[in-house]
Amino acid sequence: MEPLAFYSSPDDIHQIFPSDDGAQCLPFSTSACNASSLIAIGDESGAVRLVETAKDEDPGFAIPYLTFQCHDNAIFDLCWSPDDKLLATASGDQTCRIFDVMKQRTLSSLQHHQNSVKQIYFNAANPSILCSSSRDGNLNVWDLRVAGPMMSDGPNIVTVLSPVLSVLGAHKSNRKSNSVTAAVWLDDHRIATACEHNAVIKVWDLRTSQVRRKSPIPVETSALPPHHALPAHRNFGVNSLSVSPDGQRVYAVCKDSNVYAYATHHLQNGPMHAYSHPRLHAETFYVKGGISRDGKFVATGSSDGVACLFPTEERYLDKRISDTFVNNSHPLALAKYLQVGRGVALVRGHDREVTDVTWTVGGDLVTVSDNYTARCWRQGERGVEAENMRAGGEEGGRRWLWGWADRKGDAESGGKI
């Protein structure tokens, strides 16, 4: 499917109204179920809502399927267990929680981070194991099978868990513990992490004793993107990491407003290629990305009020950079060293920063934004819906509340990707 086929209709809008007084609330995170068409959205109040993304299923995308309170602080990340029975949350209250969706109750509170938790991630091979990363600079590993003390949580009694392993100061530099912004499982025993300080990715093998040292040693460290290594170039951190379905690629959304693709087993060689778009701006660390279930697309948010979509097939890579990048020096510098993948912007769906994205089991893309909404982007039949929006004007309000893939991001190709 071509990236230009994506569109979002007025029925694909979800407004975030978590409180009884009707006040709007910022969504920070979203995660799609592994086998169901439901997605979870976490917001700044600590609430989670489940939303139906399937086009013909009740109650539809606009109405929450279920809403529950997990924290009293913002939820920065969400992750479903492989069987979709459990939902893990990472919060600004310095804890993670494990929520039983069927029983609608919290089972465990994961404690001992010393700052906001940025990411929580289930191990696909062993669903009792999770990893989390935090602004405290640490990577923690958790085992839900371990016994712990009990505490009262409203009407429920929950288990308080401590990490079974901690990588302390995973990206420490010059005696400073940098925030670990991303942590993903590469397989059942290796974790890739990234930080706020630079674009280095580190790999930690949990079977080695080096991870338990006071100054832990990764088994692999990526090279910087080549233009980052230039003497006059400043450092840029990494916002998020995602792994391709076949495990062969790692995609890093960098704060220099590019996405870098790495070979999982050759991270030390640095990125193989990159993706960039004139409207991809990662001005904050809230802008994240994600790979589709079939591995064909990488999607990102943007501070420019759009989502960006990049096909991963190598035929879309090009050493040339469009003149639309003239006001953004980073892609121009990048193109001297790496092939750059071209993509599209998903426009008119949001008008403020687009933060998190997630891909549903049906191939739809969900984006959340600081305009208090989530949008579902669908792949139209032969791209007819998106083309109708691009080709027509505003007469009669025909484009009202619609969003579509914008071909104008690449002027050199005449609007074609």
CORWO-V839190 format. One record per pair of residues at least 6 apart in sequence whose ideal C-beta (glycine too) atoms are under 8 Angstrom apart, sorted by the first residue. I is the first residue (numbers start at 1). GAP is how many residues later the second one is. If there is no record, write none. Layout:
# CORWO-V839190
I_GAP + I_GAP
This chain:
# CORWO-V839190
1_295 + 1_362 + 1_378 + 2_309 + 2_381 + 2_415 + 3_294 + 3_306 + 3_307 + 3_308 + 3_340 + 3_341 + 3_402 + 3_414 + 4_340 + 4_379 + 4_382 + 4_383 + 4_401 + 4_403 + 4_413 + 5_374 + 5_375 + 5_377 + 5_378 + 5_381 + 5_400 + 6_303 + 6_338 + 6_340 + 6_359 + 6_371 + 6_372 + 6_373 + 6_374 + 6_380 + 6_398 + 6_399 + 7_370 + 7_371 + 7_373 + 7_378 + 7_379 + 7_382 + 7_395 + 7_396 + 7_397 + 7_398 + 8_338 + 8_341 + 8_367 + 8_368 + 8_369 + 8_370 + 8_394 + 8_395 + 8_396 + 9_369 + 9_376 + 9_392 + 9_393 + 10_390 + 10_391 + 10_392 + 11_49 + 11_50 + 11_51 + 12_49 + 12_363 + 12_364 + 12_365 + 12_366 + 12_391 + 13_48 + 13_49 + 13_360 + 13_361 + 13_362 + 13_388 + 14_27 + 14_37 + 14_47 + 14_48 + 14_50 + 14_359 + 14_360 + 14_361 + 14_362 + 15_9 + 15_47 + 15_357 + 15_358 + 16_8 + 16_9 + 16_10 + 16_11 + 16_25 + 16_27 + 16_33 + 16_356 + 16_357 + 16_358 + 17_6 + 17_7 + 17_8 + 18_7 + 18_25 + 18_27 + 18_29 + 18_31 + 18_49 + 19_6 + 19_26 + 24_348 + 25_18 + 25_19 + 25_20 + 25_22 + 25_347 + 26_17 + 26_18 + 26_48 + 26_344 + 26_346 + 27_14 + 27_15 + 27_16 + 27_17 + 27_328 + 27_329 + 27_341 + 27_342 + 27_345 + 27_346 + 27_347 + 28_14 + 28_15 + 28_16 + 28_46 + 28_47 + 28_48 + 28_258 + 28_327 + 28_328 + 28_340 + 29_12 + 29_13 + 29_46 + 29_47 + 29_48 + 29_49 + 29_61 + 29_326 + 29_327 + 29_339 + 30_9 + 30_10 + 30_11 + 30_12 + 30_48 + 30_326 + 30_327 + 30_328 + 30_336 + 30_337 + 30_338 + 30_344 + 31_8 + 31_9 + 31_46 + 31_47 + 31_48 + 31_49 + 31_56 + 31_327 + 32_6 + 32_7 + 32_8 + 32_21 + 32_48 + 32_326 + 32_327 + 32_328 + 32_329 + 32_334 + 33_6 + 33_7 + 33_47 + 33_51 + 33_327 + 33_328 + 34_46 + 34_48 + 34_49 + 34_50 + 34_327 + 35_48 + 35_49 + 35_326 + 36_48 + 36_325 + 37_15 + 37_16 + 37_17 + 37_20 + 37_323 + 37_324 + 37_325 + 38_12 + 38_13 + 38_14 + 38_15 + 38_27 + 39_11 + 39_12 + 39_14 + 39_319 + 39_321 + 39_327 + 40_8 + 40_9 + 40_10 + 40_11 + 40_38 + 40_40 + 40_47 + 41_7 + 41_8 + 41_10 + 41_37 + 41_327 + 41_333 + 42_6 + 42_28 + 42_32 + 42_33 + 42_34 + 42_35 + 42_36 + 42_47 + 43_6 + 43_31 + 43_32 + 44_30 + 44_31 + 45_24 + 45_27 + 45_29 + 46_23 + 46_24 + 46_25 + 46_26 + 46_27 + 46_28 + 46_29 + 46_45 + 46_47 + 47_20 + 47_21 + 47_22 + 47_23 + 47_28 + 48_19 + 48_20 + 48_21 + 48_22 + 48_27 + 48_30 + 48_39 + 48_41 + 48_51 + 49_15 + 49_16 + 49_17 + 49_18 + 50_14 + 50_15 + 50_16 + 50_17 + 50_51 + 51_10 + 51_13 + 51_14 + 51_315 + 51_323 + 52_6 + 52_7 + 52_8 + 52_9 + 52_13 + 53_8 + 53_307 + 53_309 + 53_311 + 53_313 + 53_323 + 54_308 + 55_323 + 59_6 + 61_315 + 66_38 + 68_31 + 68_36 + 70_19 + 70_21 + 70_27 + 70_29 + 70_36 + 71_18 + 71_20 + 71_21 + 71_22 + 71_24 + 71_26 + 72_21 + 73_18 + 73_19 + 73_20 + 74_17 + 74_18 + 75_14 + 75_15 + 75_16 + 75_17 + 76_14 + 76_15 + 76_16 + 76_40 + 76_41 + 76_42 + 76_43 + 77_12 + 77_13 + 77_40 + 77_41 + 77_42 + 77_43 + 78_9 + 78_10 + 78_11 + 78_12 + 78_42 + 79_8 + 79_9 + 79_41 + 79_42 + 79_43 + 79_51 + 80_6 + 80_7 + 80_8 + 80_42 + 81_6 + 81_7 + 81_41 + 81_46 + 82_40 + 82_42 + 82_45 + 83_44 + 84_17 + 85_15 + 85_16 + 85_17 + 86_12 + 86_13 + 86_14 + 86_15 + 86_21 + 86_36 + 86_41 + 87_11 + 87_12 + 87_14 + 88_8 + 88_9 + 88_10 + 88_11 + 88_32 + 88_33 + 88_34 + 88_42 + 89_7 + 89_8 + 89_10 + 89_31 + 90_6 + 90_27 + 90_28 + 90_29 + 90_30 + 90_42 + 91_6 + 91_25 + 91_26 + 92_24 + 92_25 + 94_17 + 94_19 + 94_20 + 94_21 + 94_22 + 94_23 + 94_40 + 95_14 + 95_15 + 95_16 + 95_18 + 95_22 + 96_13 + 96_14 + 96_17 + 96_21 + 96_24 + 96_34 + 96_36 + 96_46 + 97_9 + 97_11 + 97_12 + 97_13 + 97_61 + 98_8 + 98_9 + 98_10 + 98_12 + 98_46 + 99_6 + 99_7 + 99_8 + 100_6 + 100_7 + 105_51 + 106_47 + 106_50 + 106_52 + 107_37 + 107_51 + 107_52 + 108_36 + 108_40 + 108_50 + 108_51 + 108_52 + 108_53 + 109_42 + 109_44 + 109_49 + 109_50 + 109_51 + 109_52 + 110_10 + 110_20 + 110_22 + 110_30 + 110_32 + 110_51 + 110_53 + 111_49 + 111_50 + 111_51 + 112_28 + 112_50 + 112_51 + 112_54 + 113_19 + 113_21 + 113_23 + 113_25 + 113_27 + 114_20 + 114_22 + 114_24 + 115_19 + 115_20 + 115_21 + 115_64 + 116_18 + 116_19 + 117_15 + 117_16 + 117_17 + 117_18 + 118_15 + 118_16 + 118_17 + 118_61 + 118_62 + 118_63 + 118_64 + 119_13 + 119_14 + 119_61 + 119_62 + 119_63 + 119_64 + 119_65 + 119_121 + 120_10 + 120_11 + 120_12 + 121_9 + 121_10 + 121_11 + 121_62 + 121_63 + 121_64 + 122_7 + 122_8 + 122_63 + 123_6 + 123_7 + 123_8 + 123_62 + 123_65 + 124_61 + 124_64 + 125_60 + 125_62 + 125_63 + 126_62 + 128_15 + 128_16 + 128_17 + 129_12 + 129_13 + 129_14 + 129_15 + 130_11 + 130_12 + 130_14 + 131_8 + 131_9 + 131_10 + 131_11 + 131_52 + 131_54 + 131_60 + 132_7 + 132_8 + 132_10 + 132_51 + 133_6 + 133_7 + 133_37 + 133_47 + 133_48 + 133_49 + 133_50 + 133_60 + 134_6 + 134_45 + 134_46 + 135_44 + 135_45 + 136_41 + 136_43 + 137_31 + 137_32 + 137_33 + 137_34 + 137_35 + 137_40 + 137_41 + 137_42 + 137_43 + 137_58 + 138_28 + 138_29 + 138_30 + 138_31 + 138_32 + 138_39 + 138_42 + 139_27 + 139_28 + 139_31 + 139_41 + 139_44 + 139_52 + 139_54 + 139_65 + 140_23 + 140_25 + 140_26 + 140_27 + 141_22 + 141_23 + 141_24 + 141_25 + 141_50 + 141_65 + 142_19 + 142_21 + 142_22 + 143_18 + 143_21 + 144_17 + 146_15 + 146_18 + 147_12 + 148_11 + 148_12 + 148_13 + 148_14 + 149_10 + 149_11 + 150_7 + 150_8 + 150_9 + 150_10 + 151_6 + 151_7 + 151_9 + 165_41 + 165_46 + 165_47 + 167_26 + 167_37 + 167_44 + 167_49 + 168_46 + 168_48 + 169_8 + 169_46 + 169_47 + 170_10 + 170_23 + 170_25 + 170_32 + 170_34 + 170_46 + 171_6 + 171_7 + 171_9 + 171_22 + 171_23 + 171_24 + 171_26 + 171_29 + 171_31 + 172_6 + 172_43 + 173_24 + 173_25 + 176_21 + 178_17 + 178_18 + 178_19 + 178_59 + 179_16 + 179_17 + 179_106 + 180_13 + 180_14 + 180_15 + 181_13 + 181_14 + 181_15 + 181_56 + 181_57 + 181_58 + 181_59 + 181_104 + 182_10 + 182_11 + 182_12 + 182_56 + 182_57 + 182_58 + 182_59 + 182_70 + 183_8 + 183_9 + 183_10 + 183_58 + 184_7 + 184_8 + 184_57 + 184_58 + 184_59 + 184_66 + 185_6 + 185_58 + 186_6 + 186_17 + 186_57 + 186_61 + 186_64 + 186_78 + 187_60 + 189_16 + 189_17 + 189_18 + 190_13 + 190_14 + 190_15 + 190_16 + 190_29 + 191_12 + 191_13 + 191_15 + 192_9 + 192_10 + 192_11 + 192_12 + 192_49 + 192_51 + 192_58 + 192_75 + 193_8 + 193_9 + 193_10 + 193_11 + 193_48 + 194_6 + 194_7 + 194_8 + 194_43 + 194_44 + 194_47 + 194_58 + 195_42 + 195_43 + 196_41 + 196_42 + 196_89 + 197_38 + 197_40 + 198_26 + 198_30 + 198_37 + 198_38 + 198_39 + 199_23 + 199_25 + 199_26 + 199_29 + 199_36 + 199_37 + 199_38 + 199_39 + 199_53 + 199_55 + 199_57 + 199_61 + 200_21 + 200_22 + 200_24 + 201_20 + 201_21 + 201_37 + 201_40 + 201_49 + 201_51 + 201_61 + 201_66 + 202_16 + 202_18 + 202_19 + 202_20 + 203_15 + 203_16 + 203_17 + 203_18 + 203_64 + 204_7 + 204_12 + 204_14 + 204_15 + 205_6 + 205_14 + 208_11 + 210_6 + 210_7 + 210_8 + 210_9 + 211_6 + 220_47 + 220_48 + 221_46 + 221_47 + 222_40 + 222_45 + 222_46 + 222_48 + 222_49 + 223_6 + 223_44 + 223_45 + 223_46 + 223_47 + 224_46 + 225_29 + 225_31 + 225_33 + 225_35 + 225_45 + 225_46 + 225_49 + 225_109 + 225_112 + 225_113 + 226_44 + 226_111 + 226_112 + 227_6 + 227_103 + 227_106 + 227_107 + 227_109 + 227_110 + 228_7 + 228_8 + 228_28 + 230_103 + 233_100 + 236_18 + 236_19 + 236_20 + 237_17 + 237_18 + 237_48 + 238_14 + 238_15 + 238_16 + 238_17 + 239_14 + 239_15 + 239_16 + 239_43 + 239_46 + 239_47 + 239_48 + 239_49 + 239_50 + 240_12 + 240_13 + 240_48 + 240_49 + 240_50 + 241_9 + 241_10 + 241_11 + 241_12 + 242_8 + 242_9 + 242_47 + 242_48 + 242_49 + 242_56 + 243_6 + 243_7 + 243_8 + 243_21 + 243_48 + 244_6 + 244_7 + 244_47 + 244_51 + 244_68 + 245_46 + 245_48 + 245_49 + 245_50 + 246_49 + 247_17 + 248_15 + 248_16 + 248_17 + 249_12 + 249_13 + 249_14 + 249_15 + 249_42 + 249_46 + 249_63 + 250_11 + 250_12 + 250_14 + 250_17 + 251_8 + 251_9 + 251_10 + 251_11 + 251_38 + 251_40 + 251_47 + 252_7 + 252_8 + 252_10 + 252_19 + 253_6 + 253_29 + 253_34 + 253_35 + 253_36 + 253_47 + 254_6 + 254_28 + 255_27 + 255_30 + 256_26 + 256_74 + 257_19 + 257_23 + 257_24 + 257_25 + 257_71 + 257_73 + 257_74 + 258_16 + 258_17 + 258_18 + 258_22 + 258_72 + 258_73 + 258_76 + 259_15 + 259_16 + 259_17 + 259_21 + 259_30 + 259_39 + 259_41 + 259_51 + 259_82 + 260_11 + 260_13 + 260_14 + 261_10 + 261_11 + 261_12 + 261_13 + 261_14 + 261_37 + 261_51 + 261_80 + 262_8 + 262_9 + 262_10 + 263_6 + 263_9 + 271_67 + 272_66 + 273_44 + 273_65 + 273_66 + 273_67 + 273_68 + 274_60 + 274_64 + 274_65 + 274_66 + 274_67 + 275_23 + 275_35 + 275_65 + 275_66 + 275_67 + 275_68 + 276_45 + 276_49 + 276_54 + 276_55 + 276_58 + 276_64 + 276_65 + 277_31 + 277_33 + 277_65 + 277_66 + 277_67 + 277_68 + 277_132 + 278_44 + 278_46 + 278_47 + 278_49 + 278_50 + 278_67 + 278_131 + 279_23 + 279_25 + 279_27 + 279_29 + 279_66 + 279_130 + 280_20 + 280_22 + 280_24 + 280_28 + 280_65 + 281_6 + 281_21 + 281_22 + 281_23 + 282_18 + 282_19 + 282_20 + 282_21 + 283_20 + 283_70 + 284_19 + 284_69 + 286_15 + 286_67 + 286_69 + 286_70 + 287_13 + 287_14 + 287_15 + 287_16 + 287_66 + 287_67 + 287_68 + 288_12 + 288_13 + 288_67 + 288_68 + 288_69 + 289_9 + 289_10 + 289_11 + 289_12 + 289_68 + 290_8 + 290_9 + 290_67 + 290_68 + 290_69 + 291_6 + 291_7 + 291_21 + 291_68 + 292_6 + 292_7 + 292_67 + 292_71 + 292_73 + 293_66 + 293_67 + 293_68 + 293_70 + 294_69 + 295_17 + 296_15 + 296_16 + 296_17 + 297_12 + 297_13 + 297_14 + 297_15 + 297_62 + 297_68 + 298_11 + 298_12 + 298_14 + 299_8 + 299_9 + 299_10 + 299_11 + 299_58 + 299_60 + 299_66 + 299_68 + 300_7 + 300_8 + 300_10 + 300_57 + 301_6 + 301_7 + 301_52 + 301_53 + 301_54 + 301_55 + 301_56 + 301_66 + 301_68 + 302_6 + 302_43 + 302_51 + 302_52 + 303_50 + 304_41 + 304_49 + 305_45 + 305_46 + 305_47 + 305_48 + 305_49 + 305_64 + 305_66 + 306_39 + 306_40 + 306_41 + 306_43 + 306_44 + 306_48 + 306_100 + 307_38 + 307_39 + 307_42 + 307_43 + 307_47 + 307_50 + 307_58 + 307_60 + 307_70 + 308_35 + 308_36 + 308_37 + 308_38 + 309_34 + 309_35 + 309_36 + 309_37 + 309_56 + 309_96 + 310_6 + 310_31 + 310_32 + 310_33 + 311_30 + 311_32 + 311_106 + 312_29 + 316_25 + 316_26 + 316_27 + 316_101 + 317_22 + 317_23 + 317_24 + 317_25 + 318_21 + 318_22 + 318_23 + 318_24 + 319_16 + 319_20 + 319_21 + 320_15 + 320_92 + 321_10 + 321_11 + 321_13 + 321_14 + 321_19 + 322_20 + 322_87 + 322_88 + 322_89 + 322_90 + 322_91 + 323_88 + 323_89 + 324_85 + 324_86 + 324_87 + 325_6 + 325_7 + 326_6 + 331_9 + 334_6 + 342_67 + 342_68 + 342_71 + 342_75 + 343_66 + 343_74 + 344_61 + 344_62 + 344_63 + 344_65 + 344_73 + 345_60 + 345_61 + 345_64 + 346_19 + 346_21 + 346_31 + 346_57 + 346_58 + 346_59 + 346_60 + 347_56 + 347_57 + 347_58 + 347_59 + 348_51 + 348_54 + 348_55 + 348_56 + 349_18 + 349_20 + 349_26 + 349_28 + 349_54 + 350_17 + 350_19 + 350_20 + 350_21 + 350_23 + 350_25 + 350_53 + 351_20 + 352_17 + 352_18 + 352_19 + 353_16 + 353_17 + 354_13 + 354_14 + 354_15 + 354_16 + 355_13 + 355_14 + 355_15 + 356_11 + 356_12 + 357_8 + 357_9 + 357_10 + 357_11 + 358_7 + 358_8 + 359_6 + 359_7 + 360_6 + 360_16 + 363_16 + 364_12 + 364_13 + 364_14 + 364_15 + 365_11 + 365_12 + 366_8 + 366_9 + 366_10 + 366_11 + 367_7 + 367_8 + 367_10 + 368_6 + 369_6 + 375_28 + 377_26 + 378_7 + 380_6 + 385_19 + 386_18 + 386_19 + 389_10 + 389_13 + 389_14 + 389_15 + 390_14 + 390_15 + 390_16 + 390_17 + 392_6 + 392_7 + 393_6 + 407_8 + 407_9 + 407_10 + 408_7 + 410_6 + 410_7
